[in-house]
Amino acid sequence: MRIGGGEAVVRTLERLGVEVVFGIPGVHTLQIYDALFSSSIRHVLARHEQGAGFMADGYARVSGKPGVAIVITGPGITNIATAVGEAYADSSPMVVIASNVEQPWQGKMLGHLHDCKDQLGIMRALTAWADRARTVQEVPELLREAFARALGGRPRPTHVEVPLDVLHGSGEIELDSLQPPLPARPEPDSAAIELAVAALEQSERIVLYCGGGAVASEAEKELVELAERLGAAVITSLQGKGAVPEDHPRCLGNLWEPGNAVDRLLREADLVLIFGSKLGAQDTGNGRLPLPERRIRIDIDQQEILRQYSPTLPIVADARATARALLTALQSHGIYRAGWSVEELQVRKQEALTHAWGSSHAAWLQAIRVALPRDGVLVNDMTMMAYVGNRHYPVYRPRTYLFPTGYGTLGFALPAAIGAKIARPDASVVALVGDGGYQFTMQELATAVQFRVGIPIVIFNDSSYTAVKDEQARSYGGRFIAVDLVNPSFLQLAEAYGVPGVRVMTPEHLSEEIVAALGRDVPTLIDVPIEFPLG
């Protein structure tokens, strides 16, 4: 059929199974928006392109499907760039579609509206793959490629640019044979599995270290069976929280700190199976995590697998597929290991938890956990109370703990929670944010109101950029500069938007208000005055 460029974008998205897109229209994207008018695809209107990007990221993290954002030329791209950088750092699949000026004028800076010197270059620096549609006929092929790359192997954001001359042009396209790409689930090499089994048979104290790749592959069942068969201890990275339920008796969660009970346990281990973790600087204390010398690394990204903590046996494959293959091989060989008793592991866990950083404020995280069901989603910002949660908030299911780990941007929580709730409308979703981070993207409260997104927004409020202030206190002699905030009344802000707002002073009251908020179809602002430092 012969259709226009904007319609080609939308009809292709429909064929690829897209149900919702996030964005803000501009005169450069009206051809796309006019086609959306008669489409089954739902459009969620953000208030800033960065918010649209975080919404798409939150949607992707809880669903495993690419979140799609549509933005304009120039400032739309630079506004969404922070969200794209976060998705790349945290291996989240996102597809960004943007317009650009007509191809003859690109990069010439002749004063066309939204001119950008090298728009495609900006996105190539932030994504796993980016390309430009030069004709209407290329639109379906490039969009499918963008989805395939976003899901192919390690999930990551991708980008397709559709210039104005393509959007306003027309061409013959064929969509009937277009099929949505499936996530890549590469199987492990059988010889590598046999080598791994031989190493496991010679080991007594085995650790499973689970990262974000284990969560993305949803390997929970296989990892639990593997831990039980091997008598293993399970430790997770921050992105790996939820890979194995943290109330499983063999799971120690994300509790490692130098010198603590988990640290001592790792020093007793004689082999570690690493499932889908880059073993990054933050999770390993810049390489101080004492993993045993014998390391079997399972990772879908062959470039990542050799970078840090060199493995004795690398296996480039999907975490779930590899765990399943290991179980089959262990069963066929009749191999069990006694390992650590669950009683010993629980003693170690309790000791680490008692002394973990942030223990003095752990009751606030326990209050949120009590209010959320096991599959409820907690979406965190970069804020002190979220850092407490990394240790003290137990996670029971994959894709239910969202944290902007790698890029570490403020303002993630509210829009990402909106995206998460739209992806899983039946789930209970809570945004946890500090007063400073909330004001990075607070305008997205309007989106939550307009689209009746019923999420509690818990603002831990101490009128400060506390992490920075804490570092100034420790390392700069208490010479505080540019860290104290003059905040609005968050309760009056809620009133201005016509939604509930409440102030709570105790963890028990917080639980009650979260439960009440989860029963509403509009957002609720919960202001929690808090004092830091944690001590």
C-alpha positions in Angstrom: 0.0 0.0 0.0 1.1 3.6 -0.6 1.0 5.7 2.6 2.6 8.7 4.1 5.7 8.7 6.3 3.9 9.4 9.5 1.4 6.7 8.9 4.2 4.3 8.0 5.6 4.9 11.5 2.3 4.2 13.3 1.2 1.3 11.2 4.6 -0.4 11.7 4.4 0.1 15.4 1.0 -1.5 15.4 2.4 -4.5 13.5 5.3 -4.7 16.0 2.7 -5.1 18.8 3.1 -1.7 20.4 0.2 -0.9 22.7 1.4 2.4 24.2 3.8 5.2 23.4 5.0 8.1 25.5 5.8 11.6 24.1 5.0 15.2 23.5 3.9 16.4 20.0 5.6 19.2 18.1 5.0 20.7 14.7 7.8 18.4 13.4 6.0 15.2 14.5 2.4 16.0 13.6 2.4 13.5 10.7 3.0 10.8 13.3 0.4 12.2 15.7 -2.2 12.5 13.0 -1.8 8.8 12.2 -2.0 8.0 16.0 -5.5 9.7 16.0 -7.0 6.7 14.2 -4.7 4.1 15.8 -5.3 1.5 18.5 -2.0 2.6 20.1 -2.5 4.6 23.3 -0.5 7.8 23.6 0.5 9.0 27.1 1.3 12.8 27.1 4.3 13.7 29.2 5.1 17.2 30.3 8.8 17.0 29.4 10.7 14.7 27.0 12.9 13.5 29.8 9.8 12.4 31.6 8.6 10.6 28.5 11.9 8.8 28.4 11.8 7.7 32.0 8.2 6.5 31.5 9.3 4.4 28.5 12.1 3.0 30.7 9.8 2.2 33.6 7.4 0.5 31.2 10.2 -1.6 29.7 11.7 -2.6 33.1 8.5 -4.1 34.5 7.2 -5.6 31.2 10.4 -6.7 29.4 9.0 -5.1 26.2 10.6 -2.1 24.6 9.1 1.2 25.9 8.5 3.6 23.0 9.0 7.4 23.1 8.3 9.9 20.3 10.0 13.2 20.5 10.7 16.2 18.2 13.8 17.3 16.5 16.7 19.1 18.4 15.5 19.9 22.0 13.3 16.8 22.1 16.4 14.7 21.5 18.6 16.6 24.0 15.8 16.6 26.6 15.3 12.8 26.4 19.1 12.1 26.3 19.4 11.7 30.1 16.7 9.1 30.1 18.3 7.2 27.2 21.6 7.3 29.0 20.0 5.8 32.1 18.4 3.0 30.0 21.7 2.2 28.4 23.6 2.0 31.7 21.0 -0.2 33.2 20.3 -2.4 30.2 16.7 -1.4 29.6 15.1 -1.8 26.1 13.7 1.5 24.8 13.0 2.7 21.3 13.1 6.5 20.7 11.6 7.8 17.5 12.4 11.4 16.5 11.9 13.7 13.6 14.7 15.9 12.1 14.9 18.7 9.6 14.8 17.8 5.9 17.8 15.8 4.9 19.3 18.4 2.6 19.6 20.8 5.5 20.8 18.5 8.2 24.0 19.5 10.0 24.3 22.8 8.1 22.8 25.0 10.9 21.1 27.4 8.4 18.5 28.5 11.0 15.8 25.9 10.4 13.5 25.3 13.4 15.2 22.9 16.0 18.4 22.8 14.1 20.9 20.4 15.7 24.5 20.0 14.5 24.6 16.2 14.7 21.4 14.8 16.1 22.0 11.2 15.0 25.5 11.4 16.5 24.1 12.4 19.8 21.9 9.3 19.9 24.6 7.0 18.6 26.6 8.0 21.6 23.8 7.0 24.0 22.2 3.9 22.4 23.1 0.4 21.3 22.0 1.3 17.7 20.7 4.3 15.8 19.9 5.0 12.2 18.0 7.4 9.9 15.1 6.5 7.6 16.0 8.1 4.2 12.8 7.1 2.4 9.3 6.0 3.5 10.1 2.5 2.3 12.9 2.2 4.9 10.6 3.0 7.9 9.2 -0.5 8.6 12.6 -2.2 8.1 14.4 0.3 10.4 11.8 0.2 13.1 11.8 -3.6 13.2 15.6 -3.5 13.4 15.4 -1.0 16.3 13.1 -3.4 18.2 15.3 -6.4 17.3 18.4 -4.6 18.6 16.7 -3.4 21.7 15.8 -7.0 22.6 18.7 -8.8 20.9 21.0 -10.2 23.5 21.6 -7.5 26.2 18.6 -5.2 26.2 19.4 -1.6 25.5 17.9 1.6 24.0 17.8 2.2 20.2 16.8 5.1 18.0 15.2 5.7 14.6 15.2 9.2 13.1 12.6 10.1 10.5 13.3 13.4 8.8 10.6 15.8 7.8 10.9 15.1 4.1 10.2 11.4 4.9 7.4 12.1 7.3 5.6 14.3 4.7 6.5 12.0 1.8 4.8 8.8 0.7 5.8 5.5 -0.6 4.8 1.9 -1.2 5.4 -0.3 1.9 4.6 -4.0 2.7 3.6 -4.7 6.3 1.7 -8.1 6.0 4.9 -10.1 6.5 6.3 -7.9 9.3 6.7 -9.9 12.5 7.6 -8.6 16.0 11.1 -9.7 17.0 11.4 -12.0 20.0 14.0 -11.5 22.8 17.2 -13.4 22.1 17.7 -16.4 24.4 21.0 -18.0 23.3 21.6 -21.5 24.7 24.9 -22.3 26.3 27.5 -24.5 24.6 27.2 -28.1 25.8 30.9 -28.5 26.2 31.0 -25.4 28.5 28.1 -26.9 30.6 30.1 -30.1 31.1 33.1 -28.1 32.2 31.0 -26.2 34.6 29.5 -29.3 36.1 32.9 -30.8 36.6 34.0 -27.7 38.4 30.8 -27.8 40.6 31.4 -31.4 41.4 34.9 -30.5 42.8 33.5 -27.6 44.9 32.1 -27.6 48.4 31.1 -24.0 49.1 29.4 -22.5 46.1 27.9 -19.0 45.7 25.4 -17.9 43.1 25.9 -14.2 42.3 22.8 -12.8 40.4 22.7 -9.6 38.5 20.3 -7.7 36.3 20.7 -10.3 33.6 19.2 -12.9 35.9 16.2 -10.6 36.5 15.8 -9.8 32.8 15.8 -13.5 31.9 13.3 -14.3 34.7 15.4 -17.2 35.8 13.9 -17.3 39.4 12.6 -20.9 39.3 15.8 -22.4 37.8 18.1 -20.4 40.1 16.2 -21.5 43.2 16.5 -25.1 42.2 20.2 -24.7 41.4 20.9 -23.1 44.8 19.0 -25.9 46.6 20.8 -28.6 44.7 24.2 -27.1 45.3 23.7 -26.0 48.9 24.7 -22.6 47.6 24.4 -19.1 49.1 22.7 -16.6 46.8 23.9 -13.0 46.6 22.6 -10.3 44.3 23.8 -7.1 42.9 21.6 -4.0 43.2 20.0 -4.7 39.7 19.8 -8.4 40.6 17.4 -7.8 43.6 14.4 -10.1 43.0 16.2 -12.6 40.8 15.7 -15.0 43.7 13.1 -14.2 46.4 14.9 -12.5 49.3 12.9 -14.5 51.8 14.2 -17.8 50.4 16.4 -19.3 53.1 19.4 -19.4 50.8 19.2 -15.9 49.6 21.4 -13.2 51.3 20.2 -10.5 49.0 22.2 -7.3 48.4 23.9 -7.1 51.8 27.6 -7.3 51.0 29.7 -4.7 52.7 33.5 -4.9 53.2 34.3 -6.9 56.4 30.7 -7.9 57.2 29.2 -11.4 57.5 28.6 -11.7 53.8 32.1 -10.7 53.1 33.4 -13.4 55.4 31.2 -16.0 53.7 32.5 -15.1 50.3 36.1 -15.6 51.5 35.1 -19.1 52.5 33.6 -20.0 49.1 35.6 -22.0 46.6 33.5 -21.3 43.4 31.1 -18.6 42.2 28.5 -18.8 39.5 27.9 -15.3 38.2 24.6 -14.9 36.4 24.2 -11.7 34.3 26.2 -9.2 36.2 28.9 -6.8 35.0 30.4 -6.8 38.5 30.5 -3.0 38.3 32.5 -0.7 40.5 29.5 0.3 42.7 28.4 -3.3 43.4 32.0 -4.5 44.0 33.4 -1.6 46.0 35.8 -0.9 43.1 36.9 -4.5 43.0 37.0 -5.2 46.7 34.2 -7.8 46.5 36.1 -11.0 47.5 34.9 -13.5 44.9 36.8 -16.8 44.8 39.4 -17.4 42.2 37.3 -20.0 40.4 34.6 -18.1 38.6 32.0 -19.3 36.1 30.5 -16.2 34.4 27.3 -16.5 32.5 26.5 -13.4 30.5 24.5 -12.7 27.3 27.0 -9.9 26.4 30.3 -11.4 25.1 32.0 -8.0 25.4 31.1 -7.7 29.1 32.0 -11.2 30.3 35.8 -10.7 30.2 36.0 -7.1 31.5 36.1 -7.4 35.3 36.8 -10.3 37.5 38.2 -12.5 34.7 36.4 -15.9 34.7 38.0 -19.3 34.7 35.0 -20.4 32.6 33.0 -17.9 30.5 29.6 -18.9 29.1 28.0 -16.5 26.7 24.4 -17.4 26.9 21.1 -16.5 28.5 21.0 -16.8 32.3 17.8 -18.8 32.4 18.8 -21.2 29.6 22.1 -21.8 31.3 20.7 -22.4 34.7 18.3 -24.9 33.1 21.1 -26.7 31.3 23.2 -26.9 34.4 20.3 -28.4 36.3 19.7 -31.0 33.7 23.4 -31.9 33.6 23.7 -32.0 37.4 20.6 -34.3 37.6 21.9 -36.6 34.9 25.2 -37.0 36.8 23.4 -37.3 40.2 25.4 -34.4 41.7 24.3 -32.7 44.9 26.4 -30.6 47.2 25.8 -30.0 50.9 27.3 -26.5 51.0 26.1 -24.2 53.7 23.1 -25.1 55.9 20.2 -22.8 55.7 20.5 -22.2 59.4 24.1 -20.9 59.0 23.1 -18.7 56.1 20.2 -17.2 58.0 22.6 -16.4 60.9 25.0 -14.7 58.5 22.2 -12.8 56.9 20.7 -11.5 60.1 24.1 -10.3 61.3 24.7 -8.5 58.0 21.3 -7.0 58.1 21.6 -5.8 61.7 24.8 -3.9 60.9 24.0 -2.8 57.4 24.3 0.8 56.4 21.0 2.6 57.1 19.7 0.4 59.8 18.6 3.3 61.9 16.1 4.2 59.1 15.2 0.7 58.0 11.7 0.9 59.6 10.6 3.2 56.8 11.4 0.7 54.2 9.8 -2.1 56.2 6.7 0.0 56.3 6.6 0.2 52.5 7.2 -3.5 52.2 4.3 -4.3 54.5 2.0 -2.1 52.4 2.9 -3.7 49.1 2.0 -7.2 48.0 4.8 -9.6 47.0 4.6 -8.6 43.3 4.2 -4.9 44.1 6.7 -2.6 42.3 8.9 -0.1 44.1 10.4 2.6 41.9 13.3 4.4 43.4 15.0 7.7 42.8 18.6 8.5 43.7 17.9 9.5 47.3 19.2 8.5 50.7 16.1 6.5 51.7 16.3 4.5 48.5 19.9 3.7 49.3 18.7 2.3 52.6 16.2 0.2 50.6 19.0 -1.3 48.6 20.0 -3.2 51.8 16.8 -3.2 53.9 13.9 -3.6 51.4 13.4 -7.3 50.5 12.3 -8.0 47.0 10.4 -11.2 46.2 9.8 -11.1 42.4 11.8 -10.1 39.3 11.1 -6.7 37.8 9.6 -5.3 41.0 12.5 -3.2 42.2 13.5 -0.3 39.9 16.6 1.8 40.6 18.6 4.2 38.3 21.8 2.4 39.1 24.4 3.1 36.4 23.7 6.6 35.3 22.4 7.6 38.7 20.1 10.3 37.6 17.8 12.3 39.8 14.1 12.5 38.8 13.7 8.9 37.6 11.2 7.7 40.2 7.9 9.5 39.4 7.9 9.2 35.6 9.3 5.6 35.7 6.5 4.7 38.2 3.9 6.1 35.8 5.4 3.9 33.0 5.5 0.9 35.2 1.9 1.3 36.3 0.7 1.7 32.7 2.6 -1.4 31.8 1.1 -3.3 34.7 -2.2 -1.6 35.5 -3.2 -4.3 38.0 0.0 -4.1 40.0 0.6 -2.0 43.1 3.3 0.6 42.2 5.0 3.0 44.6 7.4 5.9 43.7 10.0 6.6 46.4 11.8 9.9 45.9 13.6 12.7 47.8 12.5 16.2 47.9 15.3 17.3 45.6 14.9 14.6 43.0 11.1 15.0 43.0 11.5 18.6 41.7 13.6 17.4 38.7 10.4 15.8 37.2 7.6 17.0 39.5 5.7 18.3 36.4 4.9 14.7 35.5 2.4 14.7 38.4 0.1 16.3 35.8 0.5 13.2 33.5 -0.4 10.9 36.4 -3.5 13.1 37.1 -4.6 13.3 33.5 -4.3 9.6 32.8 -5.5 8.6 36.3 -2.4 6.7 37.3 -3.1 5.6 40.9 0.4 5.6 42.5 1.5 6.7 45.9 4.4 9.1 45.6 6.4 9.0 48.8 8.6 12.1 49.2 11.2 11.8 52.0 11.7 15.4 52.7 14.7 17.0 54.5 15.0 20.2 52.4 18.5 19.2 51.2 20.6 17.4 48.6 21.5 15.1 51.4 24.1 12.8 49.8 26.1 15.8 48.6 25.7 17.5 52.0 26.8 14.4 53.7 30.0 14.2 51.6 30.7 17.9 52.3 30.4 17.1 56.0 32.8 14.2 55.7 35.4 15.4 53.3 35.1 19.2 53.1 35.0 20.3 56.7 31.3 21.0 56.8 31.7 23.9 54.3 28.1 23.5 52.9 27.3 25.2 49.6 24.5 24.8 47.2 22.8 21.9 49.1 20.0 23.5 51.1 16.6 23.7 49.4 13.6 26.0 49.7 10.8 23.6 48.9 7.2 24.2 48.0 4.3 22.9 50.1 3.9 19.4 48.6 0.5 19.1 50.2 -0.7 22.4 48.5 0.8 21.1 45.3 -1.4 18.0 45.5 -4.4 20.2 46.3 -3.6 22.4 43.2 -3.8 19.3 41.1 -7.0 18.1 42.8 -5.4 14.9 44.3 -4.9 13.7 47.8 -1.9 14.8 49.8 -0.9 13.8 53.3 2.0 14.3 55.7 3.1 11.3 57.8 5.4 11.2 60.8 5.8 7.5 61.6 6.4 4.3 59.6 3.1 2.8 60.8 1.2 5.8 59.4 3.2 5.6 56.2 2.0 2.0 55.7 -1.6 3.0 56.3 -1.4 5.9 53.8 0.2 3.8 51.1 -2.5 1.1 51.4 -5.2 3.9 51.1 -3.4 5.4 48.1 -3.2 2.1 46.3 -7.0 2.0 46.4 -7.3 5.2 44.4 -7.2 5.8 40.6 -5.3 9.1 41.0 -1.8 9.7 42.4 -1.4 10.5 46.1 1.5 12.7 47.4 2.8 11.5 50.7 5.2 14.0 52.4 7.5 12.4 55.0 9.6 14.9 56.9 12.9 13.1 57.8 16.2 13.9 59.4 19.6 12.9 58.1 22.5 12.0 58.3 21.7 8.4 58.9 24.6 7.7 61.2 
